[in-house]
């Protein structure tokens, strides 16, 4: 993660950033880079590449989501016909800083097994990975199990298990990989499948686990430490929130910054991750990106900009009915740019449609 801070803001927070790594109340997991599971000769991705697989959902295509539900339904009848298969459904949630990791284990001829773990002051990411870790552990210790199917809405965390690069969760992943090594070594026909099941699909088995995780209430009766990842995440969130507050201040983002709203009519806020709400709609085109940035910041070849920065220079406005070419006039009233019309020009999607339909708006003559 890279956070870019302006030079006026950084000095007063310099000490705060350093203090992030000096908190005495955090639990800092130890991890050895020489761990057997992460040595090149022991990579599970090399030795057992055919023993694990991932089934993901394309969230942008509704038809594929429906197909995923159908394929998940087709797995269920196999529980009765394949006693060697374990179907494990996992979920995690956080309420009042208490994380709940829960899993349901379905095996033919055995009653449903429910396992719940809770911990205070850990991140949802850690709770999700811990749920997957417990799932694999519990399935592997069952007798005569040769196939494990993990159903989770956190498939990105399942992929972390097989990531040999350095990341904060390697204490968990090393334990999982050790368990899988033993499971695959027993019989190289043993396999594990990870299936993504977003909560909004409300697939029956995952829906029950999701409902259990959200309804579980726990108040720890012992003093709690804070995980290092949670510690860093909360401090990072504080910095980002202050960054957003700084951005909203007019003297920081500029008096002429154009606030746009999303589909829910909420003002779009800056984010630090890749493909933020702005770039998602115009990042595919350099030319469109340039026009959009000129319009949003009001740094464009229009009379309003020229009057601010070059007041002594003469400039002609092509429309004789209006004294000055302003951004608002171009967006809402100027008939020359009327290739697309919608009154909600403050909506990001409609704003971009206007720029696409009117490529000369906010453009230099040589564009």
Secondary structure, DSSP 4 states (H G I P E B T S, - for coil): ------HHHHGGGHHHHHHTT--TTEE-----TT-GGGSGGG-HHHHSTTSEEEE---TT-HHHHHHHHHHHHHHHTHHHH-TTEEEEEEEEEEETTEEEEEEEEEETTSPPEEEEEEEES--HHHHHHHHHHHHHHHHHTSTT--EEEEEES-HHHHHHTT--S--TTHHHHHHHHHHHHHHHHH-TT-EEEEEE--GGG--HHHHHHHHHHHH------S---EEHHHHHHHHHHHHHHHHHHHHHSHHHH-TT----B-TTSPBP---SSSS-TTHHHHTT-HHHHHHHHHHHHT-SSSHHHHHHH-TTS----S-TTSSS--HHHHHHT-TTS-SS--S-TTBHHHHHHHHHH-TTTT--TT-
